[in-house]
Amino acid sequence: MSEGPWGYVAGRLLALLFVSALFGYLFGQPLAWLSAALLAYLGWHLWHLWQLESWLRRKLGEPPRDAAGLWGGVFAQLHRLRLQSRARKKRLARVLKEFRKSTQALPDAGVVLDKDNAIVWLNEAATRLLGLRPADRGQRIENLLRAPEFAAFLRAARTDSNLRMASPPDEAVKLSLQVVPYGETQHLLLAKDITHEVRLETVRRTFVANASHELRSPLTVISGYLDSLAGDPELADYWREPVDEMARQSERMRRIIEDLLTLSRLEASAPEAERDYVDVAAMLTVLRKEALARPQRPGVIELHLDTEAGLLGVESEIYSAFANLIGNALKYTPTDGRVSIRWRMEGEEGWMSVEDDGIGIPAEAIPRLTERFYRVHKGRDRTTGGTGLGLAIVKHVLQRHGGRLAVESKIGAGSRFTCRFPPGRIAAGPEATDGHTGGDGAVPGDATAAAAGSGSGSEAGRAPTSP
């Protein structure tokens, strides 16, 4: 309050005390007169307080009573605050009404969940896509949507991942679900209809698979005739170079078709790969031997086996992923360079890394490496026979095995590609998986010998020098 009302109150109190003291002096018993004056003053304030409480309990639109001094200011200030509060409530009510209208009009389902996953609020799309009703408020959503994958998705509470599942009211409708934090303890469950997108993906996969399959037969015929022409001694010399180039391009086309078919098979497979035992040491030993047999390769190809652990997965897929990574390192490393292959444990994870000292990759290109047909060095990739699909295959294989790919590179200093497999995919030995074995023909003894003969600084795998 301002100083004016308080000065008025202080003046009235002093005047009352002076008058009561004067009456006590004139008529005797000054304490009695002072006590009576203070009681009268207190009663006056209590009466105004009662008036204030009565006014506050009445309708908001009723104006305050007139009061002198400090109480008049209190009544006026409270009246202004009540009017401002009523205006704010009206604005908030309009905003809330518009918000509810907008959320009800959203095509995506929205469900607000509390910390116990009980439904707090839902829009109309949640009824259409998830089968929930307004009467379900207060119930735990996992008791209404009983899909096991949905319950596991809620328990994981990951905001960076989506769940694809069929709509409970209509299994023909496919949904993409995401959970995002909302408020301090709540979460917002969003469900989007992706039926059209799923249908387009299916059409694309089917087209790629069918087209690739149909192209194999005519390409085989063309390659056969080109091989016959290349081996014909009567072929004119000016035709040999074009025939050889056509043969190289047909072989490159064959590899593209094979990679497309591999991708189609991976996309059509279950999200999670099977769990057969894979002898990683033996597999990498075979891959190193295949790399050493290449006519054009780096001078040193090392293999370091720091663990005897294996993997649980599909051997052919893991072999394809490892072969693509090693093949890339061989292609982009000069003949006097070095490629190092390593299998080790980092904590509870299994890491398979391929490191080279080749030309390296620009930092801006690393996020796009696993895109189909993406090439960092377009002209060089075509001359080296690359399909542009190898790292896309690696990505899909790792996704099916719960792994991830990490890439480190520096221009002119080489690259390191690391496949990281989760603890659930690590196996100590074949006995842990009821006798499932790798089946690639190599034995662990070969892997151990390769590791022993290719330690840091060894010359194992160095290309022979020309006589």
Protein Blocks (a to p, Z undefined) as FASTA:
>chain_A
ZZklmmmmmmmmmmmmmmmmmmmmmngpjllmmmmmmmmmmmmmmmmmmmmmmmmmmcfk
lccdddehjllmmmmmmmmmmmmmmmmmmmmmmmmmmmmmmmmmpmbdcddddfkopafb
dcfklmmmnopafklgoiafklmmmcfklmmmmmnopakbccddddfklmkbccdddddd
ehjkbccdddddfklmmmmmmmmmmmmmmmmmmmmmmmmmmmmmmmmmmmpmkbcfklmm
mmmmmmmmmmmmmmmmmmmmmmmmmmmmcfbdcdddddfklmmmmmmmmmmmpmbdcfbd
cdddfbfbdcdddfklmmmmmmmmmmmmmmmpcfklccddddddehjbccdddddfbebp
afklmmmmmpghiafblmlmmmnopahlmmmmmmmmmmmnopacdddddehiapcddddd
dfklpcfbfklngopafknopafklmmmmmmmmcghiaghiacddZZ
